[in-house]
Amino acid sequence: MTRYIIRRLLQAIPLLLVISLILFVLMQNATDPLATMGGRMPTKPEDRARLTRQLGLDKPIYIQYLYWLVGNDWAKVDLDGDGVAETSGKRHGVLRGDFGTSIVQTGRQVTTVIFERLPNTLILMLTAEVVIVLGALFVGIYSALRQYSLFDNILTGILFIGYSMPIFFVALATMYIFSINFQRWGLPHLPTVGMFDPQVGKTTGQIMLHMVLPVFSISFISFAAYSRYIRSTMLEVLGQDYIRTARSKGLPRREITYIHALKNASLPIVTIVGLDLPLLLGGAVVTERIFAWPGMGRLFIDGIDRGDTPVVMGVLMLIAVAVVVFQIITDIVYAWLDPRIRFD
Amino acid sequence: MSESKHTFLQVNDLKTRFHTPEGTVYAVNGVSFSLKEGETLAVVGESGCGKSVTMMSILRLIAIPPGEIVSGEVIYRDDDLLKLSESEMEHIRGREIAMIFQDPMTSLNPVLTVGRQLTETLRTHTPMTPEQCRERAVTLLDWVGIPDAANRLYEYPHQFSGGMRQRVMIAMALACTPSLLIADEPTTALDVTIQAQIIELVKRLKQDVGMAMIWITHDLGVVAGMADRVIVMYAGFIVEESEVDDLYENPRHPYTIALLQALPRADRRREKNLKSIQGAPPNMLTEPVGCPFAPRCEFVKEICIRENPLLEIVDGKHKSACWVDVKTGGLR
C-alpha cells in the first residue's frame, strides 16, 4: 500500500507539470494583465511598454513559464523597465513555493492572497458538503427502502424541481423570501450579504447566521443528484443475493441496511464524494458572488476579470493538486472498504 | 421415516403473485404440503415452476412489492408465519428455519469477513458472548470440512473457492441448529465432483442435527439418494406427491413421466434415446385455466383444457393432479 501511494505520488509529478503548462499557456492568451493593472483606468501606452518589460511579458512564453516554474533569481531581468536587463530576478518559482505576486493587490504574495480566502471558502463549502452528503444519505436510503411509496414519489418530484433550477435563481429567491420579505413582515430575517455584520464583528454566531442562505442554495441544487445516486446505488445493493442471505439469517433490518447494504453501496458514493471534495476548494463562484462571500470563488472570478494571472494560476494549481491528492485518498478508502481491492 | 414423528410444518393453499410492468405473474397457485420432524422433502420441477418462490414465501423473503402473498397459511408449530410481524419473523429465520441458496459466489457479502457473517447469526439469536461466538464459528467451519478454520475466520469470501463458500453458507445456516433447512438448489452452481461432496456433507450434517430438510432441485438424479418424499411442481402447482421410491417406480403424472424419461440413467440401454419434453413451459402471466400441462401432455383429454384437476390421493400416500390414469390412458 505504501509503495502504491509513493508510485501514485511520483506519477502525479509529470501530470501536474503538463496541467500547469497547459493552464499557463491558456491564461497568457486569455487575459491581458496590463489592461487596467487593478485600477479603473486603462493603462497608458507608454506605461504599457514599461510594464511589459518589468513583468517579463515581452519574453517568449516558454521563458515566462520557466520563470514561473523555477523562478528567475538566476537570470538578469529588467526590473526598472528601461529596456536593459541588469538586475537579478527576485522570484523563486512555484517549485520553491513562490507563486509570484498579485497584479491587482499590488505586491502581495499570491499564497497570502489565497490563504486569506481559503478558510472562508472551506467553512462554507464543507458545511454545504456535509449537509448534502448526510441529507442525501438519509433521503436516499429511506426512499430506497420504500421504493415507489408516496414519500418516495413526492421526494422525487421535489428533488427534480431542485435539480432543474439554476443556482442563482435559488439564491436570489431565498434571499427575497427569507431576508427581504421576512424583514418587511417584521419576522426574524436572515442577512443577505457578507460573512458577518461589521457592527457586531466576526463572531461564530454571525458567521453561522450568514452561512444559512448560501449553504441552503448550494445544498439544494446538489442534493438531488446525490440523493438520487445514493437511492439507485442502495436499490441495486438491496437486490443482491447476499442481502437475501442476511435476511434469511434473521438479522434485524437495521443491521442489514446499515452494515450489509451500506458498506457495499459506499464504494460508488465514495467515488463521487472524492471527485467533488477537491472542487470545493474552488468555491462556489455564483453563490459567493451573490451573497458577497469573501471566498475562493470570488477571488477566482475577480482574478479572471482583471487579468490577475498569478492569482488565477495559483487557484487552479491548488485545485489540480487537490484533485490528485483526493484521488489517492479515494483509492485508499476503497481498499479499506472493499477487501477485494488490493494495489500491491 | 417413523410414523411417530409429528407434522411441524403445514402449508395450506399458498398463492404468491408478482405484479410486474408486463402483468401479473402467477408464480405459486395454491400449494399445500406438510413436513414431519426430521423428514427430507425434495421439491422438483423445471426452472420457473415456482419451487423457489414457494420456499421464499414460507420464510417471507419475497420482495413486496412487486411480490404479494395472496392467500394461504404456513403453520409452523403453533404459528401461522404469514400472520407474524416482521420482528417475530426475524426470530424464525435463521433460528428455526434456515436457508441456503443456489449461488455461493453471490450469496455471501463480499465486504464482510466470513467470521463476521458466521457469528452475526449467533449474536442475533443466542445470548453468547463474542468470544463464545468465535469459538462456535471455528467449530462450525471445522464441522463443514474447512481446514485451518481458526485463521480462515478473518478471510473474506473472495478468498474461498465456490465449494468452500457453499460450505460456509451451510455452516452459517446450521449455526443455530434449526429445525428445518431449506436448500434452494445448493449444488446447481457447482461442478460435479464438488456437488457430490456438498450432498454428502449435507446428508451427514442432517443426521448430526436431526433436522428436517426441504431440498429444491431440478435434478431428479440427486433426489433419489437423499429424499424421503418428493413433490413435483409445474407452473406453480403441485402435480404429484409421493414417497421417493414409489415416484421412480410408479409415476402417476404425465409430467413426472416425461421428466423421468428426460433423465439419463446408467441402467437404461444406450440405444434408447433420452426424450425431451415437447413444447415450452406455460406463460405464467395468465391466470391458469385447465391443467397447466395440457398443451404439452401426450395423454391430453378434452376435460384437461377446461378444468384443472385437484391433487388427490391415487394410491396410499401417492397423490397426483391428473384426470387421466396413465396406465390405461383413459380417464380415472
Interface residues (C-beta under 8 A of the other chain):
Chain A: Y148 G239 Q240 D241 Y242 R244 T245 A246 R247 S248 K249 G250 L251 P252 R253 E255 I259 H260 K263 N264 L337 D338 P339 R340
Chain B: L59 L61 A63 P65 E86 S87 M89 E90 H91 I92 R93 G94 R95 A98 M99 F101 D103 T106 S107 L108 N109 P110 V111 L112 T113 E120 T121 T124 H125 Y156 H158 M169 M172 A173
